[in-house]
Amino acid sequence: MHFLNPLYLLGLVAASIPVIIHLLVLRKNKTIEFSSIRFLKELQKTEIRRLKLKQILLLILRTLIIVFLVLSFARPVVKSNFPLLKTYSNVSAIVILDNSISMDVSDEFGNRFRQSKSIVNHLISNLKDGDELSVIFSSGEAEPPSFQFNFEAVKDEVSRSNISVLPFSFESAFRRAQKVLSKAKNFSKEIFIISDFQKSSLLPFSDSTKFFDENTTLHLIQIGAESKISINNLSIDTVYSLSSIYEVDKTIDFEVRIRNNSESSFENVVLSLYANGEKSTQRIFNIKGKSAQNVIISFVPKSSGAYRCMFEIESDALDYDNKYWKGIIVPEPPKVALITDNSTGYLATFLRSLDGKRIQYREISPNSISNVNLMDFSAIIIENLPMDNNAQAKIVEFAKSGGGIFLFPDPNASIKTLSSFLNQLGIFGNLEYKTFSAQNHPNFTFIDRNHILLQGVFKGGLDGKSATIDPPEINAMMPITNGISIFQTNAGSFLTEFKSGEIRVLYCAVAPTLGWGNFPVSSIFPVIVFRSVYYLGSPSFVSSVVCAGTNLSINIPKSQSRSTMFNLEDPLSNKQVLNAINFPSGLLLDVQNLNMLGTYVLKDIQGKSIGTISVNIDSKESHLELSEQSTIENYFRSVVKKDVKISFVGKARKFVERDFRQSSSAELWKLFVFLALISAILEMIVARSTKKETIE
């Protein structure tokens, strides 16, 4: 038993008043006998005993009248289903309504989310004056709604609610419910969780907090448990780009991971790729039940810029997971400068063949660097290192601003000169000039084929040890002992990468001349040079794929923008201005409210695309297997206090025939008022009888 107005219990002190008065009346006085009244008629002993009993009965009744009145004002409440105690107390009710994507499935009873809304309307129809209600959507805003008393308005809100693509979490819903319940005015608290209770949704809570108090009943209403039909559903889990370098008029390949979450197999399923809203290509595939399959699909970009790529399969039981978005940016042809004094060399000849088609190219003499603005270029290839310190400092400044450098050893320069230049770039390591005989050419021992520079170039194992290559014959090389090796030989690193802040440097240990071997005429020479130009010359675009509702912090190199202001263009082309925080290492941009499915495009203040953010649903929503009753009950029992009552309803349709108040608390104040009245009537009867006998 609990009391809604416990302070009134202080009034029980008044119950002692009849007892005190009774004791004062019966206070024993000294007896004095007079001879004149000695012969008065003695009262019969039985009459005296009867009178005393009635006085005690009056004392008890008067005390009970006060006790019953005080208890009625204190409003006692008990948990009871006794038929005579059906004056139920007011309740503070919270409905946690699962509006996640999985609830959009339909079975033989209709759409599951509409079934849920029907149950909510039934609950609302059972509410009375004095009750209070809050509806919390499981996939929704972090700030919970307060209790409401206008139940018709709540019905309208529920009827207008839709499926949400935002993250789903029982923990988040419980924390919001706890916050609302802290302001509850009623003793009885009822929480209704209406959900399909997917297996994938019963995630562990982040801490050991136990929720709710002993006056709370948790009702678990499972939608879909009664269904006997099989739900057939395909989903797109992820999309990976197989192309590491994007060029205009060059095929870009994607690997699409498709999962069959049902028992049935599917044949002739159509996968479509849309680029910026236009259908580009289609693929047809078959997939077995309860399996996953990778499907390769491609498209050819016709111009540079941002592309919002959407991958779509045919409609099925759940349409939300039939689409997947991924954004890419096809850069403009990189502007490349070659610092060389050999304009007829292999390197210059090859780069000139690309000029105007796939790159913008210019040759610079080592002696004329002071007359050139290096900031006009995105990458510099150094075949012959300038000896002038000012020219070297200018190249270092270019690298620190984010420009890429592809460096070859200069046969005419000393190791000391090259080492000094590398030190200015923050690169330290030992350089060693090595020569080899015709019988002792170095062998390639490792190729990092997973490096973005080489993705899709070579065949072989993932570790790179079995990657096939037509190895050049190396007569001389100058490897460095530091950095990340991309090509490794038994004589040292052939191609090494250095990254430090904005600085990006590739160092090839073999000069592009025949005096150092046949590397300039080998099959890997054009591949390495061309891909290095694009790798170093293309900006480091931001590319993120997140779930809806994610808040994102993006690091942007200073080379990408000279301003801290950016425009974020959502999938509907609405623009939002964002301000980044300027740090010495770069810019930090916080992006929030990514609640719309599709690709957001990040642009600098001049309107140039510098990144994409693709927003998709959480793939676990595609796993439609429902949990068993015991699993659900054990899950929620583990996160609530031990005195919280849990009621499971597996047949949602039967729930509408029940009155949830049958399990709520009953108020006893009317009972105690009735008992006080009965006691008062009996007191009047006994008092009148006692007075009459006393007079007689």
C-alpha positions in Angstrom: 0.0 0.0 0.0 1.1 3.5 -0.9 -0.3 6.9 -0.1 -0.7 9.7 -2.7 -1.0 12.4 0.1 1.2 10.9 2.8 1.3 14.2 4.8 -2.3 13.7 5.8 -1.2 10.7 7.9 -0.1 13.2 10.5 -3.8 13.5 11.3 -3.7 10.0 12.9 -2.4 11.8 16.0 -6.0 13.0 16.4 -7.1 9.4 16.9 -5.7 9.6 20.4 -8.2 12.3 21.4 -11.1 10.0 22.2 -8.8 7.8 24.2 -7.6 10.7 26.3 -11.1 12.0 26.9 -12.2 8.5 27.9 -9.3 8.2 30.4 -10.1 11.6 31.9 -13.7 10.7 32.4 -12.9 7.4 34.0 -10.3 8.9 36.4 -10.9 7.1 39.7 -12.0 9.5 42.6 -11.8 8.7 46.3 -15.0 6.9 47.6 -16.8 8.4 50.7 -19.6 6.4 52.2 -22.6 8.2 53.9 -24.9 6.4 56.2 -27.9 8.1 54.7 -27.3 6.5 51.3 -26.0 3.2 52.6 -29.4 1.7 52.0 -29.7 3.0 48.4 -30.6 0.3 45.9 -27.4 -1.2 44.5 -27.1 -1.4 40.7 -26.9 -4.7 39.3 -23.5 -5.8 38.4 -24.5 -7.0 34.9 -25.9 -3.5 34.0 -22.6 -1.9 35.1 -20.6 -4.4 33.0 -22.8 -3.7 29.9 -22.4 0.0 30.3 -18.7 -0.3 30.5 -18.6 -2.4 27.3 -20.7 0.1 25.4 -18.3 2.9 26.5 -15.3 0.9 25.2 -17.2 0.3 21.9 -17.9 4.0 21.6 -14.2 4.7 22.2 -13.3 2.3 19.4 -15.9 3.7 16.9 -14.9 7.3 17.5 -11.2 6.4 17.1 -12.0 4.5 13.8 -14.0 7.5 12.5 -10.9 9.7 12.8 -8.6 7.0 11.4 -10.8 6.3 8.4 -11.2 10.0 7.6 -7.4 10.6 7.8 -6.7 7.5 5.6 -9.3 8.7 3.0 -7.6 12.1 2.8 -4.2 10.4 2.5 -5.5 8.4 -0.6 -4.1 4.9 -0.1 -3.4 2.9 -3.3 -2.9 -0.8 -3.6 -2.1 -3.2 -6.5 -5.3 -5.3 -6.7 -7.6 -7.0 -9.1 -10.3 -7.6 -6.4 -13.7 -7.0 -8.0 -14.9 -4.7 -5.2 -11.9 -2.4 -5.6 -12.4 -1.2 -9.2 -12.0 2.5 -8.5 -8.6 2.6 -10.3 -6.2 5.3 -9.7 -5.1 7.8 -12.3 -2.2 6.7 -14.4 0.8 8.3 -16.0 1.2 6.5 -19.3 4.1 6.5 -21.7 3.9 4.8 -25.1 7.2 3.9 -26.8 6.1 3.5 -30.4 8.6 1.8 -32.7 8.6 3.8 -35.9 11.8 2.3 -37.3 12.1 1.1 -40.9 11.4 -2.5 -40.2 7.9 -1.6 -39.0 7.0 -0.6 -42.6 6.6 -4.3 -43.5 3.1 -5.6 -44.2 1.7 -9.1 -43.3 -1.7 -10.7 -43.5 -3.0 -8.3 -40.9 -1.8 -5.2 -42.8 1.0 -2.7 -42.4 2.7 -3.2 -39.0 3.1 0.4 -38.3 -0.6 1.0 -38.9 -1.3 -1.9 -36.6 0.8 -0.2 -33.9 -1.1 3.1 -34.4 -4.4 1.3 -34.0 -3.2 -0.1 -30.6 -2.1 3.4 -29.5 -5.6 4.7 -30.3 -7.2 2.0 -28.2 -4.9 2.8 -25.3 -5.9 6.5 -25.6 -9.6 5.6 -25.6 -9.1 4.0 -22.2 -7.6 7.1 -20.6 -9.8 9.1 -18.1 -9.8 12.5 -16.6 -6.7 13.0 -14.4 -4.6 10.6 -16.5 -1.5 11.9 -18.4 0.1 10.6 -21.5 3.3 10.9 -23.5 4.1 9.2 -26.8 7.8 8.6 -27.5 8.8 7.6 -31.0 11.7 5.1 -30.8 13.4 6.7 -33.9 13.1 10.4 -33.2 14.5 13.5 -31.6 16.5 13.3 -28.4 14.3 15.7 -26.4 11.3 13.7 -25.1 7.8 15.2 -25.2 6.2 16.1 -21.9 3.0 14.6 -20.5 -0.2 15.7 -22.3 -3.8 15.9 -21.2 -5.4 16.6 -24.6 -5.7 13.1 -25.7 -7.4 13.9 -29.0 -4.4 16.0 -30.0 -2.2 13.1 -29.2 -4.3 10.9 -31.4 -3.9 13.3 -34.3 -0.1 13.4 -33.7 0.0 9.6 -33.8 -2.2 9.3 -36.9 0.1 11.8 -38.7 3.3 10.0 -37.7 5.4 8.2 -40.3 8.3 5.8 -40.5 11.6 7.4 -39.5 15.0 6.6 -41.0 16.7 7.9 -37.9 18.6 5.5 -35.6 16.6 3.2 -33.4 17.5 2.4 -29.8 15.6 1.0 -26.8 18.2 2.5 -24.5 17.6 6.0 -25.9 13.8 5.5 -25.6 14.2 4.4 -22.0 16.3 7.4 -21.1 13.7 9.7 -22.6 10.9 7.9 -20.8 12.8 8.1 -17.5 13.1 11.8 -18.0 9.4 12.2 -18.6 8.4 9.9 -15.7 10.4 12.1 -13.3 7.6 14.7 -13.7 4.7 12.2 -13.4 1.9 13.4 -11.1 0.2 10.0 -10.6 1.2 7.1 -8.5 0.6 4.4 -11.2 3.0 4.5 -14.1 2.3 2.4 -17.2 4.9 2.0 -20.0 3.8 0.4 -23.3 6.4 -0.6 -25.8 4.9 -1.4 -29.2 7.4 -2.9 -31.5 8.2 -5.9 -33.7 11.3 -6.6 -31.5 13.7 -7.6 -34.2 16.6 -9.7 -33.1 18.9 -7.0 -34.4 17.2 -4.4 -32.2 17.9 -6.0 -28.8 21.3 -4.3 -28.4 23.2 -4.1 -25.1 22.8 -0.9 -23.1 25.9 1.2 -22.7 26.0 1.0 -18.9 24.4 -0.9 -16.0 21.7 1.7 -15.2 18.5 0.1 -14.0 15.3 2.0 -15.1 12.0 2.8 -13.5 10.6 2.2 -10.0 8.4 -0.4 -8.3 5.2 1.6 -9.2 5.9 1.0 -12.9 4.4 -1.7 -15.2 6.2 -2.4 -18.5 3.9 -3.7 -21.2 5.7 -5.4 -24.1 3.4 -5.6 -27.2 4.9 -7.4 -30.1 3.7 -6.7 -33.6 4.1 -9.4 -36.2 4.4 -12.4 -33.9 1.0 -13.7 -35.0 2.0 -13.6 -38.7 2.3 -17.0 -40.5 3.5 -15.7 -43.9 7.1 -15.5 -45.1 8.5 -12.0 -45.6 10.6 -11.9 -48.8 13.1 -9.1 -48.8 16.3 -8.2 -50.6 18.5 -5.4 -49.4 21.6 -3.5 -50.5 24.0 -3.6 -47.6 27.1 -1.7 -48.9 28.6 -0.3 -52.1 32.4 -0.2 -52.7 34.2 1.7 -55.4 36.6 -0.6 -57.3 38.2 2.3 -59.1 40.7 4.3 -57.2 41.2 7.0 -59.8 38.2 8.8 -61.4 38.5 10.3 -64.9 36.1 11.8 -67.3 35.1 9.2 -70.0 36.7 6.4 -68.1 34.7 3.5 -66.6 34.1 3.6 -62.8 33.4 0.2 -61.3 31.3 -0.4 -58.2 30.9 -3.6 -56.2 27.4 -3.8 -54.7 26.8 -6.1 -51.8 23.2 -7.5 -51.9 21.7 -9.7 -49.2 18.8 -12.0 -49.4 17.2 -12.0 -45.9 14.5 -14.5 -46.8 14.4 -18.3 -47.4 13.3 -18.0 -51.0 15.7 -17.6 -54.0 15.3 -14.8 -56.5 16.0 -14.9 -60.2 16.4 -12.1 -62.8 16.6 -9.4 -60.2 17.4 -6.0 -61.8 20.0 -3.7 -60.2 20.0 -0.2 -61.6 22.6 2.6 -61.2 21.5 6.2 -61.4 24.0 9.0 -61.7 22.7 12.5 -60.7 19.1 11.3 -61.2 19.7 9.7 -64.7 19.7 5.9 -65.2 23.1 4.9 -66.3 23.4 1.1 -66.3 21.5 -2.1 -65.2 22.6 -5.5 -64.2 20.5 -8.7 -63.9 21.5 -11.3 -61.3 20.2 -14.3 -59.3 20.6 -14.9 -55.6 19.9 -17.8 -53.3 17.9 -17.7 -50.1 19.7 -16.6 -46.9 22.8 -15.5 -48.8 24.7 -12.5 -49.9 26.2 -11.7 -53.3 28.4 -9.1 -54.8 27.3 -7.6 -58.1 29.7 -5.4 -60.3 28.1 -2.4 -62.0 29.7 0.5 -63.8 29.1 3.9 -65.3 31.1 6.4 -67.3 31.2 10.0 -66.1 30.9 12.5 -69.0 32.2 15.5 -67.1 34.1 16.4 -63.9 32.3 17.3 -60.7 30.2 15.7 -58.0 28.0 12.6 -58.8 25.2 11.4 -56.6 25.1 7.7 -57.4 22.0 5.7 -56.4 21.9 2.0 -56.6 18.4 0.4 -56.7 16.9 -3.0 -56.8 13.2 -3.9 -57.5 10.5 -3.3 -55.0 9.7 -6.0 -52.3 8.4 -6.3 -48.8 10.6 -3.5 -47.5 11.4 -0.7 -50.0 13.7 1.4 -47.8 16.6 -1.0 -48.1 16.3 -1.3 -51.9 18.2 1.9 -52.4 21.8 2.9 -51.5 23.5 6.2 -52.1 27.2 6.8 -52.7 28.8 10.1 -53.8 32.0 10.5 -55.8 33.8 13.5 -57.3 35.5 13.3 -60.6 38.3 15.8 -60.5 39.3 18.1 -63.3 42.5 17.0 -65.2 45.4 17.6 -62.8 47.8 20.5 -63.6 51.3 18.9 -63.7 54.7 20.5 -63.9 57.8 18.6 -64.8 61.1 20.0 -63.6 63.7 18.7 -66.0 66.5 19.8 -68.2 65.9 16.8 -70.6 62.9 17.7 -72.7 63.5 14.7 -75.0 63.7 12.2 -72.2 61.3 9.4 -71.6 59.5 11.1 -68.8 58.8 14.4 -70.7 57.8 12.5 -73.8 55.2 10.4 -72.0 53.7 13.4 -70.1 53.5 15.4 -73.4 51.4 12.6 -74.8 48.8 13.1 -72.1 48.7 16.9 -72.3 45.3 18.3 -73.1 43.6 15.0 -72.9 44.1 13.6 -69.4 46.3 16.2 -67.8 47.4 19.8 -68.2 51.1 19.7 -68.6 54.1 22.1 -68.5 57.8 21.7 -68.5 60.0 23.9 -66.2 63.8 24.2 -66.3 65.5 23.8 -62.9 67.0 27.3 -63.5 63.7 29.1 -64.2 61.7 28.1 -61.2 61.9 31.6 -59.7 59.9 32.9 -62.7 57.0 30.4 -62.2 54.1 30.4 -59.8 54.1 26.8 -58.6 50.8 27.3 -56.9 49.2 27.1 -60.3 49.9 23.4 -60.3 48.5 20.5 -58.4 51.5 18.2 -58.7 55.2 18.6 -59.5 57.4 15.8 -60.9 61.1 16.4 -60.3 63.5 14.7 -62.6 66.4 17.2 -62.1 66.6 18.9 -58.8 67.4 22.6 -58.9 70.6 23.4 -57.0 69.5 26.9 -56.0 68.4 27.0 -52.4 65.7 29.5 -53.1 64.2 27.3 -55.8 64.3 24.3 -53.4 62.6 26.4 -50.7 59.9 27.4 -53.2 59.2 23.7 -53.9 59.0 23.0 -50.2 56.5 25.8 -49.7 54.4 24.3 -52.6 54.5 20.9 -50.8 53.5 22.4 -47.5 50.5 24.0 -49.1 49.2 20.6 -50.2 50.8 20.2 -53.6 52.0 16.7 -54.5 55.6 15.9 -55.4 56.9 12.9 -57.4 60.7 12.8 -56.9 63.3 10.9 -58.9 67.0 10.7 -58.0 69.0 13.1 -60.2 72.0 11.4 -61.7 73.8 14.8 -61.8 73.2 15.6 -58.1 75.0 14.3 -55.1 73.4 12.2 -52.4 74.0 15.1 -50.0 72.0 17.5 -52.1 69.1 15.1 -52.4 69.2 14.3 -48.7 69.3 18.0 -47.8 66.2 18.6 -49.9 64.3 15.7 -48.4 65.2 17.0 -44.9 63.5 20.3 -45.8 60.4 18.4 -46.5 60.6 16.7 -43.1 61.8 13.4 -44.6 64.7 11.8 -42.9 66.4 8.5 -43.9 69.6 7.2 -45.3 70.1 7.3 -49.0 72.5 4.8 -50.6 73.5 4.6 -54.3 73.7 1.0 -55.4 74.7 -0.6 -58.7 74.1 -4.1 -60.0 75.6 -6.4 -62.6 73.6 -8.0 -65.4 73.5 -11.2 -63.4 72.4 -9.6 -60.1 69.4 -7.4 -60.9 67.2 -6.7 -57.8 64.0 -8.8 -57.6 60.6 -7.4 -56.5 59.6 -9.0 -53.2 56.4 -7.0 -52.3 53.8 -4.9 -54.1 51.2 -3.1 -52.0 48.4 -3.8 -54.5 45.8 -2.5 -51.9 47.4 1.0 -52.1 45.0 3.4 -53.8 47.8 4.1 -56.3 47.7 0.5 -57.5 44.2 -0.7 -56.9 43.0 -2.8 -59.8 46.4 -2.7 -61.6 47.9 -6.1 -60.7 46.6 -9.6 -60.3 47.6 -11.6 -57.3 47.1 -12.3 -53.6 45.9 -9.6 -51.2 49.3 -9.6 -49.4 50.9 -8.4 -52.6 53.6 -11.1 -52.5 52.1 -13.0 -55.5 51.2 -9.9 -57.5 52.3 -10.4 -61.1 54.5 -7.9 -62.7 56.9 -7.6 -65.7 59.9 -6.5 -63.6 62.3 -4.0 -65.0 66.0 -4.7 -65.1 67.6 -2.3 -62.6 71.3 -1.4 -63.1 71.4 1.3 -60.4 69.1 2.6 -57.7 69.2 5.0 -54.7 66.7 3.6 -52.1 65.8 5.4 -48.8 65.5 3.6 -45.5 62.4 5.6 -44.3 58.8 5.9 -45.5 56.1 3.5 -46.6 57.2 1.1 -49.3 54.7 0.5 -52.1 57.2 -1.5 -54.3 59.8 -3.4 -52.4 62.9 -5.1 -53.8 65.5 -7.2 -52.1 67.9 -4.3 -52.5 65.6 -1.7 -51.0 62.3 0.2 -51.6 61.7 0.9 -55.3 58.7 3.3 -54.7 58.2 5.0 -51.3 55.5 7.2 -50.0 55.9 10.0 -47.4 53.0 11.8 -45.7 53.3 14.4 -43.0 50.5 17.0 -42.5 49.8 18.6 -45.9 53.0 17.1 -47.5 52.6 14.2 -49.9 55.7 12.9 -51.6 56.4 9.8 -53.8 60.0 8.9 -54.2 61.1 6.5 -57.0 64.6 5.1 -56.3 65.4 4.6 -60.0 66.0 7.5 -62.3 63.9 7.5 -65.6 67.0 7.0 -67.8 68.4 3.9 -69.5 71.6 4.4 -67.6 69.9 3.2 -64.5 68.1 0.3 -66.2 65.2 -0.4 -68.6 62.6 1.1 -66.2 61.6 3.9 -68.7 60.7 1.4 -71.4 59.1 -1.2 -69.1 55.4 -1.9 -68.9 55.1 -0.5 -65.4 56.6 2.9 -66.2 53.5 4.6 -67.7 51.3 3.0 -65.1 53.3 4.3 -62.2 53.8 7.8 -63.7 50.2 8.3 -64.8 48.6 7.0 -61.6 51.1 8.9 -59.5 50.1 12.1 -61.3 46.5 11.5 -60.6 47.1 10.3 -57.0 49.2 13.4 -56.2 47.4 15.9 -58.4 43.9 15.2 -57.4 42.6 16.9 -54.2 41.9 14.8 -51.2 38.2 14.9 -51.5 36.0 14.2 -48.4 34.0 11.0 -49.0 31.9 9.7 -46.1 29.1 7.1 -45.9 27.0 7.3 -42.7 23.7 6.2 -41.3 20.8 8.7 -41.1 21.0 10.8 -37.9 24.8 10.7 -37.6 26.7 13.8 -36.6 29.9 14.0 -38.5 33.2 15.8 -37.9 35.3 16.3 -41.1 38.9 17.1 -41.3 39.6 19.3 -44.4 43.1 20.0 -45.6 43.9 23.7 -45.8 44.9 23.1 -49.4 41.2 22.4 -50.2 40.0 25.8 -49.1 41.4 29.2 -48.3 38.2 30.0 -46.3 36.6 28.5 -43.2 33.1 28.9 -44.8 31.5 26.1 -46.7 28.2 25.3 -48.4 26.5 22.0 -47.7 24.0 21.0 -50.4 21.5 18.4 -49.3 19.9 15.7 -51.6 17.2 18.2 -52.6 19.8 20.9 -53.5 18.9 23.0 -50.4 22.0 24.8 -49.2 23.3 25.4 -45.7 26.3 27.6 -44.8 28.7 25.9 -42.3 31.7 27.4 -40.5 34.8 25.3 -39.9 37.2 25.6 -37.0 40.7 26.6 -38.0 43.5 24.5 -36.5 47.2 24.6 -37.5 46.8 21.0 -38.9 43.8 21.9 -41.0 40.1 22.7 -40.8 37.5 20.8 -38.6 33.9 21.0 -39.9 31.0 19.7 -37.8 28.0 18.5 -39.8 24.8 17.8 -38.0 21.2 16.9 -38.8 22.0 14.4 -41.6 18.5 13.1 -41.5 17.7 12.9 -45.2 18.6 9.8 -47.3 20.8 10.6 -50.3 24.1 12.3 -51.0 25.1 15.7 -49.6 27.7 17.7 -51.5 30.2 19.8 -49.7 31.4 22.9 -51.6 33.9 25.7 -50.8 32.8 29.3 -50.8 33.5 29.5 -54.6 31.1 26.7 -55.3 33.8 24.0 -56.0 32.8 20.5 -54.9 35.3 19.2 -52.3 33.5 16.3 -50.8 30.4 14.1 -50.5 28.5 12.7 -47.6 26.1 9.8 -48.4 23.4 9.0 -45.9 21.8 5.5 -45.9 19.6 3.5 -43.6 21.1 1.2 -40.9 21.5 -2.2 -42.6 20.4 -4.1 -39.5 16.9 -2.8 -40.2 16.8 -5.2 -43.1 17.1 -8.2 -40.8 13.4 -8.9 -40.1 13.7 -12.0 -37.9 11.7 -11.4 -34.7 12.8 -12.3 -31.2 11.1 -15.0 -29.1 9.0 -14.1 -26.0 11.6 -15.4 -23.5 14.4 -13.5 -25.2 12.4 -10.2 -25.1 11.4 -10.6 -21.5 14.9 -11.5 -20.4 16.3 -8.5 -22.3 14.0 -6.0 -20.6 14.2 -7.6 -17.2 18.0 -7.1 -17.3 17.6 -3.3 -17.7 14.8 -2.5 -15.3 14.7 -2.6 -11.5 13.6 -5.9 -10.0 10.3 -4.6 -8.6 9.1 -3.4 -12.1 6.3 -5.6 -13.3 6.6 -6.9 -16.9 3.7 -7.9 -19.0 4.2 -9.5 -22.4 1.5 -9.4 -25.1 2.4 -11.6 -28.1 -1.0 -11.4 -29.7 -1.4 -7.7 -30.5 -4.9 -8.1 -31.8 -6.1 -9.5 -28.5 -4.7 -6.5 -26.6 -7.4 -4.2 -27.9 -9.9 -6.4 -26.0 -8.2 -5.8 -22.7 -8.4 -2.9 -20.3 -4.9 -2.1 -19.2 -6.3 -0.6 -16.0 -7.0 -4.2 -14.8 -3.3 -4.3 -13.9 -3.1 -0.8 -12.6 -3.5 0.3 -8.9 -6.8 0.8 -7.1 -7.4 3.8 -4.8 -9.1 3.1 -1.5 -10.2 6.6 -0.4 -13.8 5.9 -1.2 -13.7 2.7 0.8 -12.4 4.5 3.8 -15.0 7.2 3.5 -17.6 4.6 3.4 -16.1 2.9 6.5 -16.0 6.2 8.3 -19.7 6.8 7.6 -20.6 3.3 8.8 -18.6 3.9 12.0 -20.3 7.2 12.5 -23.8 5.6 12.2 -22.8 2.8 14.6 -21.4 5.4 17.0 -24.7 7.4 17.0 -26.7 4.2 17.6 -24.5 3.0 20.5 -24.3 6.5 22.0 -28.1 6.9 22.0 -28.5 3.5 23.6 -25.9 4.2 26.3 -27.5 7.6 27.1 -30.9 6.0 27.5 -29.7 3.3 29.8 -27.8 5.9 31.9 -31.0 8.0 32.4 -33.0 4.9 33.4 
